[in-house]
Amino acid sequence: MEPATFVLFGATGDLAKRKIYPALFQLFVDQKLPPSFSLIGLGRRGLSHESFQANVEQSLITFSRSEVKDADVMKKFLRAFRYHVLDIDRKEDYTKLLRLVEERENELNITPNRMFYLSVGPEFFETIAANIHESGLDSANGWKRLVIEKPFGHDLSSARQLNTKLNQAFNETEIYRIDHYLGKPMVQQIGHLLHSALSEQEYRTRKIASVQITANEVLGVEERAGYYDHAGAIRDMFQNHMLQLLMMLTIELPNRSSVEEVGKLKRNVMKALKPLNKTDVTHHIIRGQYGAGEIQGEQVVGYTDEPGIELGSHNDTFIAARLQINDPFWKDTPIYIRTGKRLKEKATRIVIEFNSEGPLKDLLIIEIGPNERIFFQRSQSGMENSDVEIPIRSQHSFMKEVVKDAYEILIHDALIGDKTYFAHWDEVELSWEWVQPILDAYRENLLPLHIYPAGTYGPSESDKLLEIDGFHWWFDAKNVSINDATKGESFEAQKAELIEL
Ligand SMILES: NC(=O)c1ccc[n+]([C@@H]2O[C@H](COP(=O)([O-])OP(=O)(O)OC[C@H]3O[C@@H](n4cnc5c(N)ncnc54)[C@H](OP(=O)(O)O)[C@@H]3O)[C@@H](O)[C@H]2O)c1
């Protein structure tokens, strides 16, 4: 791996402490950082190099996946860290930063490869990119890369504007857009796993009746009210994570696909998505907001009573959608996506239901969180956690392996210049294009805002969206009969019998 300098904007922030430093430390322990590595942390507050290093050490003690046992290893790791005071708007700070970066490159005798990681609010992206360019930080004789976190824009036009500005300093091959769902090992393999599962003799000829993609959260808006009240579930989850899951599921990746192939296949999915217009959005989209309710035995307030939320806010905390991909394989298969906050239980999963006569349905279940695994199950509607007849089919589980954090995988990929599992501009733009009529309909209030009690599975209209097509959301506890709770143990035992893929 080539030597590099990691220039971290937002080095004193929460994301850096909880995710970036632990990921870098794990890469260091696994010997996956460049042998000559320099990190320069940036923030407005004044800190000496030593106190910055002590803060990083503290965050590793709290958040690292590996226990920090060896003081020497820690010392060696922290030796790479320097701190520099920088106000994002102050041009002269970038000139001083350039001097520090060069000084360290000379000390370490390394090529000026520079990775600029923006762990700051998206409102700063354009200014930082412009100042990097003006100061000459990007003009050394090595590679340069820009890493940014979603959100990439607020709607289609702001996303395009942001991209145009970023392109003045970095070209598309140099921009690494993190969507941390793409860093999850299961998500990286779902296309492969689906197709290898489908190729099993018995399943090959069957038609897929429907696909459901669910990302339910128990948490409410927490500390992020200011951001979330202007984003909602549609911008925070749907436009990026959920559509990325859809793309990764429905592309069939040949082994060792190149970044270009992956990009092209994902683009094709987005292009084949049947577009909505703002007047027919009502038939395909359910908008919801949580009211007061009970979560895991505790009373919680409704969204508009949360601190920091505008009184009478119409913001969405839940979205359910029916989508259709117009290509030969998927054209007859409705795809349902839902995501929301303050729901009954935390789960990210994909359920593929196969066509079958009678009450028993064959399902392929891909669990992405909290655990990662894939397995077949035969279930009766409404009894899915109990009267389960499991044909001994196949299961692939990531549970036995140590599952790496998405940031570890993505930061490593960015350091080696592999953009496969980053969001490419075309697919970001196509996602915004698809979502824009829904945003317009929300803005013009063409769509009802259904209030659902916290601790449920969202508004009942989300169930009706499937019912009219003859389906229901699988694995909602309300579909499980009362006696089933007692059968959980045998259900687990039966699942354990499944054969590895
Ligand atoms: N936290 C997460 O888990 C998470 C997850 C996914 C995405 N994100 C995204 O990642 C970004 C950072 O989130 P965060 O939670 O780390 O935020 P945060 O805790 O509020 O930290 C913000 C950082 O930005 C720096 N900063 C703010 N204004 C600045 C300015 N004018 N000049 C220089 N530095 C400035 C702050 O440093 P000083 O205060 O020292 O200036 C601090 O280091 C956000 O866009 C967020 O949406 C966060």
The ligand as an SDF file (V2000), in Angstrom:
LIG
                    3D

 48 52  0  0  0  0  0  0  0  0999 V2000
  -21.8910   10.8960   14.4870 N   0  0  0  0  0  0  0  0  0  0  0  0
  -22.2340    9.9170   13.6970 C   0  0  0  0  0  0  0  0  0  0  0  0
  -22.4010    8.7650   14.0980 O   0  0  0  0  0  0  0  0  0  0  0  0
  -22.4400   10.1450   12.2260 C   0  0  0  0  0  0  0  0  0  0  0  0
  -22.8290    9.0660   11.4230 C   0  0  0  0  0  0  0  0  0  0  0  0
  -22.9520    9.2430   10.0550 C   0  0  0  0  0  0  0  0  0  0  0  0
  -22.7110   10.4800    9.5020 C   0  0  0  0  0  0  0  0  0  0  0  0
  -22.3480   11.5240   10.2930 N   0  0  0  0  0  0  0  0  0  0  0  0
  -22.0570   12.8050    9.6490 C   0  0  0  0  0  0  0  0  0  0  0  0
  -20.7040   13.1350    9.8930 O   0  0  0  0  0  0  0  0  0  0  0  0
  -20.5430   14.5340   10.0620 C   0  0  0  0  0  0  0  0  0  0  0  0
  -19.8710   14.8350   11.3840 C   0  0  0  0  0  0  0  0  0  0  0  0
  -20.7160   14.3740   12.4280 O   0  0  0  0  0  0  0  0  0  0  0  0
  -20.3040   14.4330   13.9540 P   0  0  0  0  0  0  0  0  0  0  0  0
  -21.3730   13.6720   14.6640 O   0  0  0  0  0  0  0  0  0  0  0  0
  -18.9000   14.0190   14.1560 O   0  0  0  0  0  0  0  0  0  0  0  0
  -20.4710   15.9900   14.2970 O   0  0  0  0  0  0  0  0  0  0  0  0
  -19.9130   16.7620   15.5750 P   0  0  0  0  0  0  0  0  0  0  0  0
  -19.7010   15.8380   16.7200 O   0  0  0  0  0  0  0  0  0  0  0  0
  -20.8200   17.9370   15.7620 O   0  0  0  0  0  0  0  0  0  0  0  0
  -18.4930   17.2770   15.1060 O   0  0  0  0  0  0  0  0  0  0  0  0
  -18.3380   18.2730   14.1630 C   0  0  0  0  0  0  0  0  0  0  0  0
  -16.8810   18.4930   13.8950 C   0  0  0  0  0  0  0  0  0  0  0  0
  -16.7710   19.5490   12.9490 O   0  0  0  0  0  0  0  0  0  0  0  0
  -15.8400   20.5100   13.4200 C   0  0  0  0  0  0  0  0  0  0  0  0
  -16.2940   21.8220   12.9670 N   0  0  0  0  0  0  0  0  0  0  0  0
  -17.5380   22.3480   13.0180 C   0  0  0  0  0  0  0  0  0  0  0  0
  -17.5450   23.5850   12.5030 N   0  0  0  0  0  0  0  0  0  0  0  0
  -16.2900   23.8490   12.1030 C   0  0  0  0  0  0  0  0  0  0  0  0
  -15.6530   24.9700   11.4830 C   0  0  0  0  0  0  0  0  0  0  0  0
  -16.3380   26.0750   11.1530 N   0  0  0  0  0  0  0  0  0  0  0  0
  -14.3440   24.9000   11.2240 N   0  0  0  0  0  0  0  0  0  0  0  0
  -13.6260   23.7870   11.5360 C   0  0  0  0  0  0  0  0  0  0  0  0
  -14.1740   22.6870   12.1010 N   0  0  0  0  0  0  0  0  0  0  0  0
  -15.4880   22.7220   12.3950 C   0  0  0  0  0  0  0  0  0  0  0  0
  -15.9080   20.3720   14.9210 C   0  0  0  0  0  0  0  0  0  0  0  0
  -14.6680   20.7630   15.4860 O   0  0  0  0  0  0  0  0  0  0  0  0
  -14.5170   21.9610   16.5520 P   0  0  0  0  0  0  0  0  0  0  0  0
  -15.7500   21.9680   17.3630 O   0  0  0  0  0  0  0  0  0  0  0  0
  -13.2680   21.6040   17.2500 O   0  0  0  0  0  0  0  0  0  0  0  0
  -14.3900   23.1130   15.6700 O   0  0  0  0  0  0  0  0  0  0  0  0
  -16.0720   18.8660   15.1000 C   0  0  0  0  0  0  0  0  0  0  0  0
  -14.8180   18.2310   15.0370 O   0  0  0  0  0  0  0  0  0  0  0  0
  -21.9540   15.0970    9.9480 C   0  0  0  0  0  0  0  0  0  0  0  0
  -22.1510   15.5090    8.6220 O   0  0  0  0  0  0  0  0  0  0  0  0
  -22.8610   13.9380   10.2310 C   0  0  0  0  0  0  0  0  0  0  0  0
  -24.1080   14.0470    9.5730 O   0  0  0  0  0  0  0  0  0  0  0  0
  -22.1950   11.3810   11.6360 C   0  0  0  0  0  0  0  0  0  0  0  0
  1  2  1  0
  2  3  2  0
  2  4  1  0
  4  5  1  0
  4 48  2  0
  5  6  2  0
  6  7  1  0
  7  8  2  0
  8  9  1  0
  8 48  1  0
  9 10  1  0
  9 46  1  0
 10 11  1  0
 11 12  1  0
 11 44  1  0
 12 13  1  0
 13 14  1  0
 14 15  2  0
 14 16  1  0
 14 17  1  0
 17 18  1  0
 18 19  2  0
 18 20  1  0
 18 21  1  0
 21 22  1  0
 22 23  1  0
 23 24  1  0
 23 42  1  0
 24 25  1  0
 25 26  1  0
 25 36  1  0
 26 27  1  0
 26 35  1  0
 27 28  2  0
 28 29  1  0
 29 30  1  0
 29 35  2  0
 30 31  1  0
 30 32  2  0
 32 33  1  0
 33 34  2  0
 34 35  1  0
 36 37  1  0
 36 42  1  0
 37 38  1  0
 38 39  2  0
 38 40  1  0
 38 41  1  0
 42 43  1  0
 44 45  1  0
 44 46  1  0
 46 47  1  0
M  CHG  2   8   1  16  -1
M  END
$$$$
